[in-house]
């Protein structure tokens, strides 16, 4: 197949691009490099089937030749990024989704939307099944991301129902692993970098809020299976094992073995108290569930961050 994948220079987009390339498919990677990284693209340049175009998909995109699949992963995805880039986040979720759906329709291609567990907001149903409609504050600071993805899902289903487009929707829960940006503001990268530098780990609230962390190799496997399936309705792709933020911090401290302690700060506005996917449908439809534990995933991830932090610290040292 020939695949167009937006957000290809991002953390998850680069891993998923590699999976398609390893399976023998061609990938046209699209990214405007606002939050994506050329370093992530370097992992892909060795594949003969990979090509890259720098482009903002909030504006129209023409791709010459046949296209069999369009996967839309372009968007700021961490609170630090989408709170700093609120308009761009809304535009890539709305205009970008519309443009990529138009490309899929033009080419007769299958379309997959990278949606998010944030469509559930601060959930009142736990764990969250795909049938839950969510509890989102549309005018809160996080609404720029939450509502962009909720709109994108509605647009995808409209194209499916009205135009008969072959579509998929993945609701992605917290994912971590190598190629995350050290300063991206996500909790795993924050804690690991702080621990490696011997700084206090910043815990918001009392650390009792929960998240479910999926190692990137598991996440990519679930996404690939969803794209290859015939399932049209949204599917949760995440790890169902729930941890408190404090438990995550303590496991990172145990593995890094540094002098860091925990530092507690006020909870941000609209920060979800719980987050855990019900993956019953993923198990039944895709035959998929995560295989990597949090401990093992962190053991694979921390060495990557250690190299990044050491390299950054070397560059920051004064000369002479």
C-alpha positions in Angstrom: 0.0 0.0 0.0 0.9 3.7 -0.3 0.1 5.5 2.9 -0.1 9.3 3.7 0.6 9.8 7.4 0.3 13.3 8.9 2.3 14.1 12.0 5.0 11.7 10.7 7.7 13.6 12.6 5.9 13.3 15.9 6.5 10.7 18.6 3.7 8.4 17.8 3.6 9.2 14.1 7.2 8.3 13.5 6.8 4.9 15.2 3.7 4.1 13.2 5.4 5.2 10.0 8.2 2.8 10.7 5.7 0.0 11.3 4.1 0.5 7.9 7.5 0.7 6.2 8.7 -2.5 8.0 5.6 -4.2 6.6 6.7 -3.3 3.1 4.4 -0.4 2.5 5.3 3.1 1.1 4.8 6.1 3.4 4.4 9.7 2.5 5.1 11.6 5.7 3.6 15.0 6.2 4.5 17.4 9.1 4.9 21.1 9.6 7.6 20.4 12.3 5.9 22.7 14.8 6.0 20.0 17.5 7.5 17.2 15.3 11.2 16.6 15.1 13.7 16.1 12.2 15.5 13.7 14.6 12.4 11.5 14.5 12.4 11.7 10.7 16.1 10.5 10.7 14.8 7.1 11.9 12.7 6.8 8.7 15.1 8.1 6.0 16.8 4.7 5.7 13.6 3.1 4.3 13.5 3.3 0.5 9.7 3.6 0.7 9.6 6.7 2.8 9.3 10.3 1.5 8.6 13.5 3.4 6.9 16.8 2.8 6.9 19.7 5.1 3.3 21.0 5.1 0.6 22.4 7.4 -2.4 20.2 6.7 -4.7 23.0 7.9 -4.3 24.2 4.3 -5.1 22.0 1.3 -2.7 19.3 0.3 -2.3 17.7 -3.1 -0.6 14.3 -3.4 0.3 12.9 -6.8 -0.4 9.3 -7.6 -2.4 6.6 -5.9 -3.0 6.6 -2.2 -4.4 3.6 -0.3 -4.6 5.0 3.2 -4.6 8.3 5.0 -3.8 8.4 8.7 -4.3 11.7 10.4 -2.0 12.1 13.4 -1.1 15.8 13.0 -1.8 17.8 16.1 -0.2 19.2 19.2 -0.8 16.4 21.7 0.5 17.4 25.1 -1.0 20.1 27.4 2.1 22.3 27.1 1.8 22.3 23.4 -1.9 22.7 22.8 -2.2 25.4 25.6 0.6 27.3 23.8 -0.9 26.7 20.3 -4.6 26.8 20.9 -5.7 28.2 17.5 -3.4 25.9 15.6 -4.8 22.9 17.6 -8.3 23.8 16.7 -7.4 24.3 13.1 -5.6 21.0 12.6 -8.5 19.2 14.3 -11.1 20.8 12.1 -9.6 22.1 8.9 -6.9 19.6 8.9 -9.3 16.7 9.4 -11.5 18.1 6.6 -8.6 18.4 4.2 -7.3 14.9 4.9 -10.8 13.4 4.6 -11.1 15.2 1.2 -7.8 13.6 0.2 -9.0 10.2 1.2 -12.3 10.7 -0.7 -10.5 11.9 -3.8 -8.1 8.9 -3.8 -10.7 6.3 -2.7 -8.4 5.6 0.3 -9.1 4.3 3.8 -8.9 6.9 6.5 -7.8 6.6 10.1 -8.2 9.4 12.7 -5.9 9.6 15.7 -8.5 10.7 18.3 -7.9 10.7 22.0 -9.1 9.7 25.4 -9.5 13.4 26.0 -12.9 13.1 24.3 -14.1 11.7 27.6 -13.0 14.8 29.5 -13.1 14.4 33.3 -15.1 11.2 33.1 -18.0 10.3 35.3 -18.0 6.7 34.0 -15.0 4.5 34.9 -13.4 2.8 33.1 -14.4 4.5 29.9 -16.1 2.5 27.2 -16.5 3.8 23.7 -20.2 4.2 24.3 -19.6 6.9 26.9 -20.2 10.4 25.5 -17.8 12.2 27.9 -17.7 15.1 30.4 -15.9 17.9 28.6 -15.7 21.7 29.4 -15.9 23.2 25.9 -14.8 26.7 27.2 -12.0 25.6 29.5 -8.3 25.8 28.5 -8.2 22.1 27.6 -11.2 22.4 25.4 -9.1 23.5 22.4 -7.8 19.9 22.2 -10.8 18.0 23.6 -13.3 19.7 21.3 -11.0 19.6 18.3 -10.9 15.9 18.5 -14.6 15.5 19.2 -15.4 17.6 16.2 -12.9 15.5 14.1 -14.7 12.3 15.1 -18.0 13.9 14.1 -16.5 14.9 10.7 -15.1 11.4 10.1 -18.5 9.8 10.8 -20.2 12.3 8.5 -17.9 11.4 5.7 -18.5 7.7 6.3 -22.3 8.1 6.4 -22.7 10.7 3.7 -19.9 9.7 1.2 -19.4 6.1 2.1 -15.8 6.7 3.0 -14.0 3.7 4.6 -13.0 5.2 8.0 -11.5 4.2 11.4 -11.3 6.1 14.7 -8.7 5.3 17.3 -9.2 6.8 20.8 -5.6 6.8 22.0 -4.8 6.8 25.8 -1.5 8.0 27.4 1.4 6.6 25.4 5.1 6.8 26.2 8.4 5.5 25.0 11.6 6.5 23.1 11.4 9.6 20.8 9.2 11.6 23.1 10.5 15.2 23.4 12.1 15.8 26.8 10.3 19.0 27.3 6.9 18.1 25.8 5.1 18.4 29.2 3.7 14.9 29.4 3.9 13.3 32.8 6.3 10.4 31.9 8.8 12.6 30.1 8.5 15.3 32.8 9.2 12.8 35.6 12.0 11.0 33.9 13.9 14.1 32.9 13.5 15.6 36.3 14.7 12.4 38.0 17.7 12.2 35.7 18.7 15.7 36.5 18.2 15.2 40.3 15.4 17.7 40.4 12.1 17.4 42.3 9.4 15.5 40.5 6.5 17.9 39.9 3.3 16.3 41.1 0.1 18.2 40.6 -2.6 17.8 43.3 -1.9 15.0 45.8 -0.9 12.6 43.1 -4.0 10.4 43.6 -5.4 11.1 40.1 -5.0 8.1 37.8 -3.7 7.4 34.3 -3.2 4.3 32.2 0.2 4.2 30.4 0.7 2.3 27.1 4.2 1.5 25.8 4.6 2.8 22.3 5.2 -0.6 20.7 1.9 -1.9 22.1 0.1 1.2 21.0 1.5 1.0 17.4 0.4 -2.7 17.2 -3.1 -1.8 18.2 -3.3 1.1 15.7 -1.9 -1.0 12.9 -4.5 -3.8 13.6 -7.3 -1.2 13.7 -6.3 0.3 10.3 -6.2 -3.2 8.8 -9.6 -4.2 10.4 -13.1 -3.4 9.1 -14.3 -1.6 12.2 -15.8 1.8 11.6 -16.9 2.8 15.1 -14.4 4.3 17.6 -12.1 1.9 19.4 -10.1 2.6 22.6 -6.4 1.8 22.1 -4.6 2.0 25.5 -3.4 0.1 28.5 -6.2 -0.9 30.9 -3.9 -1.1 33.9 -4.5 2.0 36.0 -1.8 3.8 38.2 -1.9 6.9 40.3 0.5 9.7 39.3 2.2 9.2 42.6 2.8 5.5 41.8 4.3 6.4 38.5 6.6 9.0 40.1 7.8 6.4 42.7 8.5 3.8 40.0 10.6 6.3 38.1 12.5 7.3 41.2 13.1 3.6 41.9 14.6 3.0 38.5 16.6 6.2 38.2 18.1 5.8 41.7 18.8 9.6 42.1 18.4 12.1 44.8 15.0 13.5 43.6 12.0 13.9 45.8 8.4 14.7 45.1 7.2 18.4 44.9 3.4 18.9 45.1 1.7 21.8 43.2 -1.9 22.9 42.7 -3.9 20.8 40.2 -4.4 22.5 36.8 -7.9 23.5 35.7 -10.1 20.6 34.3 -7.4 18.1 34.9 -9.1 14.6 34.7 -9.2 12.7 38.0 -9.3 9.3 36.5 -8.4 7.8 33.1 -8.7 4.1 32.2 -9.8 2.5 28.9 -12.2 -0.3 28.6 -10.6 -2.3 25.9 -13.2 -5.0 25.6 -13.9 -4.0 21.9 -10.2 -3.9 21.0 -9.7 -7.4 22.5 -12.8 -8.8 20.6 -12.4 -7.0 17.3 -8.6 -6.7 16.9 -7.4 -9.6 19.1 -5.2 -7.0 20.8 -4.2 -6.0 24.3 -0.9 -4.5 25.6 1.9 -6.9 26.5 4.5 -4.5 28.1 4.1 -3.6 31.8 4.8 -0.1 33.1 8.0 -1.3 34.8 9.3 -2.9 31.6 8.2 0.0 29.4 10.1 2.5 31.7 13.2 0.3 31.6 13.1 0.6 27.8 12.4 4.3 27.9 14.7 5.8 30.5 18.0 5.0 28.6 16.7 7.0 25.7 16.0 10.0 27.9 19.3 9.5 29.7 21.2 10.0 26.3 19.0 13.0 25.4 19.6 14.7 28.8 23.3 14.0 28.8 23.6 15.4 25.2 21.6 18.5 26.2 23.7 19.1 29.3 26.9 18.8 27.3 25.7 21.4 24.8 24.7 23.7 27.6 28.1 23.7 29.3 30.1 26.9 28.8 33.2 26.6 26.6 36.6 27.2 28.1 
